């Protein structure tokens, strides 16, 4: 089990899924899942039954297949969006100045 300083949302979620998946009584498991996850517990039921090991396996497979982007990739796309917005603003300004000069004639 990870230390208290290492408890990210991902770790807590994986631990909760693993512990819930280990419960033998389905009624207790469903009741605890509803307390933890609310209405989303019904959508997570198959994942809870599969357990944390299966969740980790699916996450690793998603990373391997490129379905998950790294933080660096997300940051890079954010920077690109900023440059695109800046370019659009500059182009709009240029076009407005040009149309003003054209209609002034």
C-alpha distance (Angstrom), angle and dihedral (degrees) to the residues before:
residue distance angle dihedral
X1 . . .
X2 3.83 . .
X3 3.78 122.5 .
X4 3.83 121.5 -101.6
X5 3.81 90.4 -104.8
X6 3.80 90.7 57.3
X7 3.82 98.8 52.7
X8 3.78 106.5 124.2
X9 3.78 121.7 168.5
X10 3.79 90.1 -103.0
X11 3.80 92.9 53.9
X12 3.80 93.1 46.9
X13 3.82 91.7 48.1
X14 3.81 92.3 49.4
X15 3.81 91.4 48.0
X16 3.81 91.7 49.1
X17 3.82 92.2 49.7
X18 3.80 91.0 47.7
X19 3.81 94.0 48.9
X20 3.81 93.4 44.7
X21 3.80 90.6 48.1
X22 3.80 89.3 54.4
X23 3.81 93.8 58.9
X24 3.80 111.8 103.6
X25 3.80 97.5 -162.1
X26 3.82 106.1 79.3
X27 3.80 93.6 -161.7
X28 3.81 92.3 55.1
X29 3.80 90.7 43.1
X30 3.82 92.6 51.7
X31 3.81 92.3 45.7
X32 3.82 92.5 51.2
X33 3.79 91.2 45.1
X34 3.80 89.9 53.0
X35 3.82 90.1 50.9
X36 3.81 91.7 50.0
X37 3.80 102.4 37.5
X38 3.81 104.7 19.0
X39 3.80 116.0 -153.4
X40 3.81 90.2 -9.9
X41 3.80 89.4 70.2
X42 3.81 90.4 82.6
X43 3.82 89.9 56.9
X44 3.80 91.0 47.4
X45 3.81 94.9 49.5
X46 3.82 95.9 100.4
X47 3.79 90.3 46.7
X48 3.81 90.9 49.6
X49 3.80 90.4 51.1
X50 3.81 90.6 49.6
X51 3.81 91.5 50.5
X52 3.78 136.9 -147.0
X53 3.80 95.2 -61.9
X54 3.80 90.9 59.6
X55 3.81 90.2 46.0
X56 3.81 90.7 53.7
X57 3.81 90.5 47.1
X58 3.82 91.4 52.4
X59 3.82 91.8 46.8
X60 3.81 91.6 50.9
X61 3.80 90.7 48.6
X62 3.81 91.2 49.9
X63 3.82 90.6 51.6
X64 3.80 91.0 47.0
X65 3.81 91.6 51.8
X66 3.80 93.1 48.2
X67 3.81 95.7 -111.7
X68 3.81 91.0 127.2
X69 3.80 121.9 63.0
X70 3.78 122.9 -146.7
X71 3.79 121.7 -121.5
X72 3.81 88.7 -107.9
X73 3.81 91.1 56.1
X74 3.80 91.9 49.6
X75 3.81 90.6 47.9
X76 3.81 90.6 49.5
X77 3.80 91.7 51.5
X78 3.80 89.8 48.8
X79 3.82 90.4 54.0
X80 3.81 89.9 48.3
X81 3.81 90.1 52.4
X82 3.82 89.7 52.2
X83 3.81 91.0 52.5
X84 3.82 91.1 47.4
X85 3.81 90.6 51.9
X86 3.80 90.9 48.4
X87 3.81 91.8 48.9
X88 3.81 91.0 49.1
X89 3.81 91.0 50.8
X90 3.81 92.2 48.9
X91 3.80 92.2 46.8
X92 3.80 91.7 48.7
X93 3.81 90.8 50.1
X94 3.81 91.4 48.4
X95 3.80 92.4 48.8
X96 3.80 92.5 47.6
X97 3.81 91.3 50.8
X98 3.79 90.8 47.5
X99 3.80 93.6 49.4
X100 3.82 90.4 47.6
X101 3.81 90.6 53.4
X102 3.82 91.2 46.1
X103 3.80 94.7 51.9
X104 3.80 92.2 43.5
X105 3.80 90.7 67.1
